Amino acid sequence: MPEIDLTKLNSVPRLLFTVELKTLQGDRFQPTGFPSLGAATYQTKEGEKLLVESAQSMANRLEATCWDAATNKPVAALDGISHVTVNRGGKFLTDSMLEAHRINSPYLLCSSDRAFLDAFLQDMRSGLGQRLVDENEGFISRNEFAKVILKYDVGSLIHGVFFASNKVKLQPSAKPSSIAGGRLRLGRSLSAFIEASNVRVAASGGVKNDQVHPEKVSGELSELIGNVPFTRDEYVAERIDLYINLDLAQIRGYGLGEKVERLLILLALYRVRKLLEGDLRLRTACDLEPVDRINIVATRPEGFKLPSLSELESAVKKAITECKNLMVQTTVTFEDDLKKAKEENKKKNNQDEDTDDEDSDAEE
């Protein structure tokens, strides 16, 4: 299979796609909702628009295209990429590819098992300097930081990472602190969102039927028993678009060399193609697909066509092999006791009650 030509991307800072989508069945769809807000609608000079899927959600969906849930590891085409797997009790718990903040996960950085944290900190100190990592003093070398991230979790160079936690013990006996004062961060190289134009509300509703006791009751079960009618707002739109932005300037700015740059670009394109080829069922009532999933052509630079999935799989495998010595696959354990907040509050309340009793006795 001929090698994918990326030379059109050499002189541009961004690779942009606008992919028109359509509903798989019917016209209605359910957008993402936000607490205390609901659907995000906004007025533009072109009419009313609607945020169908946010950049945060799309980052998770793009990362998910690389994960095989049946085997709890990356898909076969990406065998060899760097990531960190966490086991608990001898069984799979999570992975840096699944965590909300990727390698900045409490199951990695706040575990009593310090095998990963100590190795990670040692590499950070070797590249960035001990005073920077431990004492928040010094200049951050983006290149050295990116090298360490590449080694342990290449996905963080694509989807971003931010070491903001102050719960990390930089030394086993030290108090919890933050790595480099919380200054280590990388923005997303690959971002996406879905927007609908000229939208209208499609109001509907229904009822939750209780065939045992249709009438409402009082007390603790009042919200659970009885028929419960509800309203529902879905939307129709003249057009639905998926916007994709690959920040090529940021990838080059890592300073990791041409082979790594090619790997990162191919991994990003693989995610996009896999998403468009696969499942765009965002919610139960939001099932979308590209109007033309074969001919996906960039808006910038003009004429760059998204390669096919088979082409990308072949190219990614080769790129991973060429960068194999720069990446590791790590497995760690997390055996810490995770107490529920209710249990902690109950324990604290009991301690407070005991203290009150003792104080009362003392006063007497």
SETI-261666 format. One record per residue (C-alpha): residue in three letters; z, y, x. Coordinates in steps of 0.25 Angstrom, whole numbers. Last residue first. Example, Ala and Ser with C-alpha at 12.3 -4.5 7.8 and 13.67 -1.06 7.14 Angstrom:
2
ATOM   vomi       Z       Y       X
ATOM    SER      29      -4      55
ATOM    ALA      31     -18      49
***
This chain:
364
ATOM   vomi       Z       Y       X
ATOM    GLU     340      74     -79
ATOM    GLU     329      82     -71
ATOM    ALA     327      70     -63
ATOM    ASP     325      61     -75
ATOM    SER     315      71     -80
ATOM    ASP     307      71     -67
ATOM    GLU     307      56     -67
ATOM    ASP     301      55     -81
ATOM    ASP     291      66     -78
ATOM    THR     286      58     -65
ATOM    ASP     285      45     -73
ATOM    GLU     276      53     -83
ATOM    ASP     268      59     -72
ATOM    GLN     266      45     -66
ATOM    ASN     262      40     -80
ATOM    ASN     252      51     -82
ATOM    LYS     246      48     -68
ATOM    LYS     244      34     -71
ATOM    LYS     237      37     -84
ATOM    ASN     228      47     -77
ATOM    GLU     224      37     -67
ATOM    GLU     222      26     -77
ATOM    LYS     213      36     -85
ATOM    ALA     206      40     -73
ATOM    LYS     201      25     -71
ATOM    LYS     205      19     -57
ATOM    LEU     194      16     -48
ATOM    ASP     201       7     -37
ATOM    ASP     192       8     -24
ATOM    GLU     184      -5     -21
ATOM    PHE     171       2     -17
ATOM    THR     163      -6      -8
ATOM    VAL     151      -2       1
ATOM    THR     136      -7       3
ATOM    THR     127       1      12
ATOM    GLN     112       1      13
ATOM    VAL     108       9      26
ATOM    MET      97      19      29
ATOM    LEU      90      25      41
ATOM    ASN      85      12      48
ATOM    LYS      77       9      35
ATOM    CYS      69      21      36
ATOM    GLU      56      15      38
ATOM    THR      59       3      29
ATOM    ILE      63      13      18
ATOM    ALA      50      20      19
ATOM    LYS      42       7      18
ATOM    LYS      49       3       6
ATOM    VAL      47      16       0
ATOM    ALA      32      16       2
ATOM    SER      31       2      -5
ATOM    GLU      39       6     -17
ATOM    LEU      32      20     -18
ATOM    GLU      18      13     -19
ATOM    SER      23       3     -29
ATOM    LEU      29      14     -37
ATOM    SER      17      23     -37
ATOM    PRO      16      36     -29
ATOM    LEU      19      49     -35
ATOM    LYS       6      57     -34
ATOM    PHE       6      70     -25
ATOM    GLY      -6      79     -31
ATOM    GLU       1      92     -31
ATOM    PRO      13      93     -22
ATOM    ARG      20      96     -31
ATOM    THR      17      93     -46
ATOM    ALA      17      78     -41
ATOM    VAL       8      68     -48
ATOM    ILE      14      56     -56
ATOM    ASN       1      48     -60
ATOM    ILE       7      34     -64
ATOM    ARG      18      38     -73
ATOM    ASP      10      46     -83
ATOM    VAL      17      51     -95
ATOM    PRO      30      47     -88
ATOM    GLU      40      39     -96
ATOM    LEU      53      43    -104
ATOM    ASP      64      36    -112
ATOM    CYS      74      46    -117
ATOM    ALA      81      40    -129
ATOM    THR      90      29    -122
ATOM    ARG      90      38    -110
ATOM    LEU      82      41     -97
ATOM    ARG      72      30    -100
ATOM    LEU      63      34     -88
ATOM    ASP      62      20     -83
ATOM    GLY      52      16     -72
ATOM    GLU      39      21     -67
ATOM    LEU      44      35     -67
ATOM    LEU      57      32     -61
ATOM    LYS      51      23     -50
ATOM    ARG      41      34     -47
ATOM    VAL      52      44     -45
ATOM    ARG      61      35     -37
ATOM    TYR      50      31     -28
ATOM    LEU      46      45     -26
ATOM    ALA      60      48     -21
ATOM    LEU      60      36     -12
ATOM    LEU      47      40      -6
ATOM    ILE      51      54      -3
ATOM    LEU      64      49       4
ATOM    LEU      57      38      12
ATOM    ARG      46      48      16
ATOM    GLU      57      58      21
ATOM    VAL      64      46      28
ATOM    LYS      52      43      36
ATOM    GLU      48      57      39
ATOM    GLY      61      61      45
ATOM    LEU      76      63      40
ATOM    GLY      76      78      41
ATOM    TYR      83      79      27
ATOM    GLY      74      91      25
ATOM    ARG      62      83      22
ATOM    ILE      69      77      10
ATOM    GLN      73      91       5
ATOM    ALA      59      96       7
ATOM    LEU      54      85      -1
ATOM    ASP      62      88     -13
ATOM    LEU      57      78     -24
ATOM    ASN      56      85     -37
ATOM    ILE      53      77     -50
ATOM    TYR      52      83     -64
ATOM    LEU      51      73     -76
ATOM    ASP      44      80     -88
ATOM    ILE      45      79    -103
ATOM    ARG      35      86    -112
ATOM    GLU      33      91    -126
ATOM    ALA      48      87    -129
ATOM    VAL      56      79    -139
ATOM    TYR      71      79    -139
ATOM    GLU      83      70    -143
ATOM    ASP      95      76    -150
ATOM    ARG     104      66    -157
ATOM    THR     114      67    -169
ATOM    PHE     125      57    -172
ATOM    PRO     130      49    -184
ATOM    VAL     143      41    -182
ATOM    ASN     145      29    -192
ATOM    GLY     160      24    -191
ATOM    ILE     169      20    -179
ATOM    LEU     168      26    -165
ATOM    GLU     172      40    -166
ATOM    SER     183      38    -176
ATOM    LEU     189      27    -168
ATOM    GLU     201      34    -163
ATOM    GLY     205      39    -177
ATOM    SER     197      41    -189
ATOM    VAL     186      33    -195
ATOM    LYS     171      36    -198
ATOM    GLU     164      27    -209
ATOM    PRO     154      17    -204
ATOM    HIS     164       6    -201
ATOM    VAL     158      -7    -197
ATOM    GLN     143      -3    -197
ATOM    ASP     146       9    -188
ATOM    ASN     133      16    -187
ATOM    LYS     130      26    -176
ATOM    VAL     122      36    -182
ATOM    GLY     109      44    -179
ATOM    GLY     103      56    -174
ATOM    SER      90      64    -172
ATOM    ALA      86      78    -166
ATOM    ALA      73      79    -158
ATOM    VAL      76      92    -151
ATOM    ARG      63      98    -145
ATOM    VAL      58     100    -131
ATOM    ASN      48     109    -125
ATOM    SER      49     102    -111
ATOM    ALA      57      90    -106
ATOM    GLU      63      90     -93
ATOM    ILE      66      78     -84
ATOM    PHE      72      80     -70
ATOM    ALA      70      75     -56
ATOM    SER      76      77     -42
ATOM    LEU      72      71     -28
ATOM    SER      78      77     -16
ATOM    ARG      91      79     -23
ATOM    GLY     101      88     -15
ATOM    LEU     108      83      -3
ATOM    ARG     123      86       0
ATOM    LEU     133      86      10
ATOM    ARG     142      99       9
ATOM    GLY     154      92       2
ATOM    GLY     164      96      13
ATOM    ALA     156      88      24
ATOM    ILE     161      75      16
ATOM    SER     172      79       6
ATOM    SER     187      76       7
ATOM    PRO     197      65       3
ATOM    LYS     209      66      12
ATOM    ALA     208      58      26
ATOM    SER     213      44      29
ATOM    PRO     200      37      28
ATOM    GLN     192      49      34
ATOM    LEU     181      57      27
ATOM    LYS     189      53      14
ATOM    VAL     179      57       3
ATOM    LYS     184      63     -10
ATOM    ASN     179      77      -8
ATOM    SER     165      73     -14
ATOM    ALA     153      83     -13
ATOM    PHE     144      74      -5
ATOM    PHE     131      78     -12
ATOM    VAL     119      68     -13
ATOM    GLY     105      70     -16
ATOM    HIS      95      61     -24
ATOM    ILE      84      59     -13
ATOM    LEU      93      59       0
ATOM    SER     104      52      -8
ATOM    GLY      95      41     -11
ATOM    VAL      94      38       4
ATOM    ASP     109      33       4
ATOM    TYR     116      29      16
ATOM    LYS     107      32      28
ATOM    LEU      99      43      21
ATOM    ILE     112      50      18
ATOM    VAL     116      49      32
ATOM    LYS     103      55      37
ATOM    ALA     103      66      26
ATOM    PHE     116      71      32
ATOM    GLU     110      71      46
ATOM    ASN      98      79      41
ATOM    ARG     105      89      32
ATOM    SER     114      92      44
ATOM    ILE     126      99      38
ATOM    PHE     132     110      47
ATOM    GLY     147     109      50
ATOM    GLU     161     109      45
ATOM    ASN     165     101      33
ATOM    GLU     176      94      40
ATOM    ASP     173      79      39
ATOM    VAL     158      79      37
ATOM    LEU     155      91      45
ATOM    ARG     165      89      56
ATOM    GLN     160      75      58
ATOM    GLY     146      79      60
ATOM    LEU     134      78      52
ATOM    GLY     127      65      57
ATOM    SER     138      57      63
ATOM    ARG     148      63      53
ATOM    MET     139      59      42
ATOM    ASP     137      45      48
ATOM    GLN     152      43      49
ATOM    LEU     154      48      35
ATOM    PHE     144      37      30
ATOM    ALA     150      26      38
ATOM    ASP     164      30      34
ATOM    LEU     160      32      19
ATOM    PHE     153      18      18
ATOM    ALA     165      10      24
ATOM    ARG     176      18      18
ATOM    ASP     180       8       7
ATOM    SER     190      17       0
ATOM    SER     178      23      -8
ATOM    CYS     176      38      -9
ATOM    LEU     163      39      -2
ATOM    LEU     155      27      -7
ATOM    TYR     161      25     -21
ATOM    PRO     163      40     -23
ATOM    SER     148      42     -21
ATOM    ASN     141      52     -13
ATOM    ILE     130      42      -9
ATOM    ARG     123      43     -22
ATOM    HIS     130      55     -30
ATOM    ALA     128      48     -44
ATOM    GLU     129      34     -38
ATOM    LEU     118      24     -40
ATOM    MET     110      25     -27
ATOM    SER     124      26     -20
ATOM    ASP     127      12     -26
ATOM    THR     137       7     -36
ATOM    LEU     147      -5     -39
ATOM    PHE     140     -18     -34
ATOM    LYS     150     -29     -33
ATOM    GLY     159     -35     -23
ATOM    GLY     171     -28     -29
ATOM    ARG     164     -15     -28
ATOM    ASN     151     -13     -21
ATOM    VAL     145       1     -17
ATOM    THR     130       1     -12
ATOM    VAL     126      12      -3
ATOM    HIS     111      16      -2
ATOM    SER     100      17       9
ATOM    ILE      86      12       6
ATOM    GLY      83      -2      11
ATOM    ASP      77      -8      -2
ATOM    LEU      71       3     -10
ATOM    ALA      59      -5     -16
ATOM    ALA      69     -16     -20
ATOM    VAL      77      -7     -29
ATOM    PRO      90      -2     -24
ATOM    LYS     102     -10     -26
ATOM    ASN     111     -15     -38
ATOM    THR     102     -28     -40
ATOM    ALA      99     -26     -55
ATOM    ALA     101     -10     -54
ATOM    ASP      90      -9     -45
ATOM    TRP      91       6     -40
ATOM    CYS      79      15     -35
ATOM    THR      75      20     -49
ATOM    ALA      90      23     -51
ATOM    GLU      89      35     -41
ATOM    LEU      78      41     -49
ATOM    ARG      87      40     -62
ATOM    ASN      99      46     -55
ATOM    ALA      91      58     -50
ATOM    MET      85      59     -64
ATOM    SER      99      60     -69
ATOM    GLN     103      72     -60
ATOM    ALA      90      79     -62
ATOM    SER      92      79     -77
ATOM    GLU      84      72     -87
ATOM    VAL      78      77    -100
ATOM    LEU      81      92     -98
ATOM    LEU      75      99    -110
ATOM    LYS      65     111    -111
ATOM    GLU      63     121    -121
ATOM    GLY      50     129    -120
ATOM    GLU      41     133    -109
ATOM    LYS      48     146    -105
ATOM    THR      61     137    -104
ATOM    GLN      72     134    -113
ATOM    TYR      82     123    -110
ATOM    THR      87     110    -115
ATOM    ALA      98     101    -108
ATOM    ALA     102      91    -118
ATOM    GLY     117      90    -121
ATOM    LEU     125     101    -116
ATOM    SER     140      98    -116
ATOM    PRO     137      86    -107
ATOM    PHE     122      85    -103
ATOM    GLY     111      77    -110
ATOM    THR      99      70    -105
ATOM    PRO      87      70    -114
ATOM    GLN      84      61    -126
ATOM    PHE      69      59    -129
ATOM    ARG      61      60    -142
ATOM    ASP      45      58    -142
ATOM    GLY      43      44    -145
ATOM    GLN      43      33    -135
ATOM    LEU      42      33    -120
ATOM    THR      45      48    -120
ATOM    LYS      36      56    -110
ATOM    LEU      36      61     -96
ATOM    GLU      29      71     -88
ATOM    VAL      31      69     -73
ATOM    THR      33      82     -65
ATOM    PHE      33      79     -50
ATOM    LEU      37      88     -38
ATOM    LEU      37      85     -23
ATOM    ARG      44      96     -16
ATOM    PRO      44     103      -2
ATOM    VAL      29     101       0
ATOM    SER      22      99      13
ATOM    ASN      24      84      16
ATOM    LEU      23      79       1
ATOM    LYS       8      77       2
ATOM    THR      10      68      14
ATOM    LEU      17      58       5
ATOM    ASP       6      47       6
ATOM    ILE      11      34       1
ATOM    GLU       7      23      10
ATOM    PRO      -4      14       6
ATOM    MET       0       0       0
***
